[in-house]
Amino acid sequence: MLSSPRPVCSAAARHFLNARRRVPPAATVIGASPRVVCTAAVQKQYASLAPHPCPAASAFSSSLPYAHCPRPPTPSFQQQTLSPSQQPQPEQHKLHSTQPTAEAVTASSAQQQQTFYRRELPKNLHSFTSKTGRALFKECVASGNAEIYFSLSGNFTMQSEPAFCGLGSLAMVLNALTVDPGRRWKGVWRWYSDEMLECTHTPREQVREKGMTFAELACLARCNGLRVVARRADTVTREQFFEDLKRVSASEDVHMVVSFSRKTLGQTGDGHFSPIGAYHPGKNQVLICDTARFKYPSYFVDGNLLYDSLGEIDAVTGLPRGYFILTKGEAKPLSLCRISVGELGEHGSADWTRLAQLFTRDLPDAFRLFPAYPADDSNDSAVGTGATTATASVTDDSITAVLRQILSALPTASPFIISLQPPGVDLASATQSLAESHETDVLSLLSAARSTPLYPHVLAALGHPDLRDAFPSPPPSSSSSLSTSHTPAAPTTPALATIFLLAAPTALFASLPRELRRAFEDFRARHSLPALLAGEVTRLAEQMDVLLNSFCKCGAGPPHRGH
């Protein structure tokens, strides 16, 4: 009579054959069962120490006529006692368990508790889609106080990061005002998104971690070609705020972005930026188009409560919040010059700390040692063409000495802290006209700088032996399609130095003797500059002001970002 077939484990059989052929065992796979003792083999005083991935291995081991492993030290018991970590686990041949463990369920629950799906809107606020919100909006439309909503809603975008409320609000307004960014978004399209908004003083990673301050957003808006009226809560009355709301809501091309505290509104969190979509003067209700859709919907809020939230102090700057009135400016969004923060050192912070000390303390202290000049209007030949009466009593040598002192203190690795901005469009076949337009504007800017009364004095200062080698003067690229062969290219270095000095902080010249200070005030008067040059100087001056205040460590208080 034939005996019943014995169950054979393929893994055990493979191990047995490899042992007969003296093939080294493969490395133990993570998750494989520990070595177990076969009960049937113990009855024959033999033990199988092979890794058995399934229970069928014990029957196969018991059928072997000889030992294939060393004898166990104590074979007198039915099953060798193993430590808990060595005990075989049931269903070990299953690579993946179908039931989650208790630890996995606990971890999943804990993770679920750390995430949120929106927040409940406080009772004092009316959701835009609620019955009350829809009624308020219809009345706003009927009274003509929701005109700004349509251009805004057509470009409404949720902020892409939890701290990108400022960038999201600005991108929405820029698109609503049909501002061409002059640089590619994706594919062949030029468009604004909050991920592409970045300025010298506000690296995107810093904004992603900490958000933006009031002054930083104002500067970023100007850098992208908007005309900005920034009003902090302590500088405007409640009535003026309501009048601005009426004017903005009834306009099609004037937008308002409010910087307010969520706490005052009864919401979670604190500082937040969002644009205004409508205003109901009769019921004093303001529509906030909240960029954080993942947290709160758009809603109507009482105008008095919103004004109170603007006055809350920002913990970063120690100043109240406020609002911006934004319109499309004449300047192009892509600036022609940029501040070379990235070239000044690691993260730029250390060098700007040094420059802040240089501009606000070291150089002003040195200028206090300059001798005073008597008011002598007879010295008319002291300055070049374009000089005013205030500069008549000041000699060329004194002006050149001041400029030489400033320029010699600057880092030579990045001359004059500014450089020319390359075109922002990188698809030559589709954007050749934009690249040529940008080049034309750059050449016009350099030409405008050379036409200022300050330029001859800068040229004389750079001609000094101490500065001639420190700041070489390479000409513009000879491959320019706009350059002519019969006109020699003028050096760009003196022009860039002039632009820097026109945009330098006022504190740099504050300690000069009176006549010298007045001379530089006349040189730097922006109303007398060509429009293109004045726009670039204004941008650079504001960026420099934010950077210097960000890294300035003067005074008793701790440094803070922006104002």
Stockholm file with secondary structure:
# STOCKHOLM 1.0

chainA/1-563         MLSSPRPVCSAAARHFLNARRRVPPAATVIGASPRVVCTAAVQKQYASLAPHPCPAASAFSSSLPYAHCPRPPTPSFQQQTLSPSQQPQPEQHKLHSTQPTAEAVTASSAQQQQTFYRRELPKNLHSFTSKTGRALFKECVASGNAEIYFSLSGNFTMQSEPAFCGLGSLAMVLNALTVDPGRRWKGVWRWYSDEMLECTHTPREQVREKGMTFAELACLARCNGLRVVARRADTVTREQFFEDLKRVSASEDVHMVVSFSRKTLGQTGDGHFSPIGAYHPGKNQVLICDTARFKYPSYFVDGNLLYDSLGEIDAVTGLPRGYFILTKGEAKPLSLCRISVGELGEHGSADWTRLAQLFTRDLPDAFRLFPAYPADDSNDSAVGTGATTATASVTDDSITAVLRQILSALPTASPFIISLQPPGVDLASATQSLAESHETDVLSLLSAARSTPLYPHVLAALGHPDLRDAFPSPPPSSSSSLSTSHTPAAPTTPALATIFLLAAPTALFASLPRELRRAFEDFRARHSLPALLAGEVTRLAEQMDVLLNSFCKCGAGPPHRGH
#=GR chainA/1-563 SS CCCCCCCCCHHHHHHHHHHHTTCCCCCCCTTCCCCCCCHHHHHTTCCCCSCCSSTHHHHHHHTCSSCSSCCCSCTTSSSCCCCGGGSCCTTTTCSSCSSCCHHHHHHHHHHHHTCCSCCCCCTTSEETTSHHHHHHHHHHHHHTCCHHHHHHHTTCCCCSSTTCHHHHHHHHHHHHTTCCCSSCSBTTBCCCCGGGCCBTTBCHHHHHHHCCCHHHHHHHHHHTTEEEEEEEGGGSCHHHHHHHHHHHHTCSSCEEEEEEETGGGTCSSSEEEEEEEEEETTTTEEEECCSCTTTCCCEEEEHHHHHHHHTSBCTTTSSBCEEEEEEECSSCSSCSEEECCTTSSGGGHHHHHHHHHIIIIIHHHHHTTSCCCCCCTTCGGGSCTTCCGGGTTSCHHHHHHHHHHHHHTSCTTSGGGEEECCCSCCCHHHHHHHHHHHHHHHHHHHHHHHTSTTHHHHHHHHTSHHHHTTSCCCCCCTTCTTCCTTSCCCCSHHHHHHHHHHHSCGGGGTTSCHHHHHHHHHHTCGGGSCHHHHHHHHHHHHHHHHHHHHHCCCSSSCCCSCC
#=GC SS_cons         CCCCCCCCCHHHHHHHHHHHTTCCCCCCCTTCCCCCCCHHHHHTTCCCCSCCSSTHHHHHHHTCSSCSSCCCSCTTSSSCCCCGGGSCCTTTTCSSCSSCCHHHHHHHHHHHHTCCSCCCCCTTSEETTSHHHHHHHHHHHHHTCCHHHHHHHTTCCCCSSTTCHHHHHHHHHHHHTTCCCSSCSBTTBCCCCGGGCCBTTBCHHHHHHHCCCHHHHHHHHHHTTEEEEEEEGGGSCHHHHHHHHHHHHTCSSCEEEEEEETGGGTCSSSEEEEEEEEEETTTTEEEECCSCTTTCCCEEEEHHHHHHHHTSBCTTTSSBCEEEEEEECSSCSSCSEEECCTTSSGGGHHHHHHHHHIIIIIHHHHHTTSCCCCCCTTCGGGSCTTCCGGGTTSCHHHHHHHHHHHHHTSCTTSGGGEEECCCSCCCHHHHHHHHHHHHHHHHHHHHHHHTSTTHHHHHHHHTSHHHHTTSCCCCCCTTCTTCCTTSCCCCSHHHHHHHHHHHSCGGGGTTSCHHHHHHHHHHTCGGGSCHHHHHHHHHHHHHHHHHHHHHCCCSSSCCCSCC
//
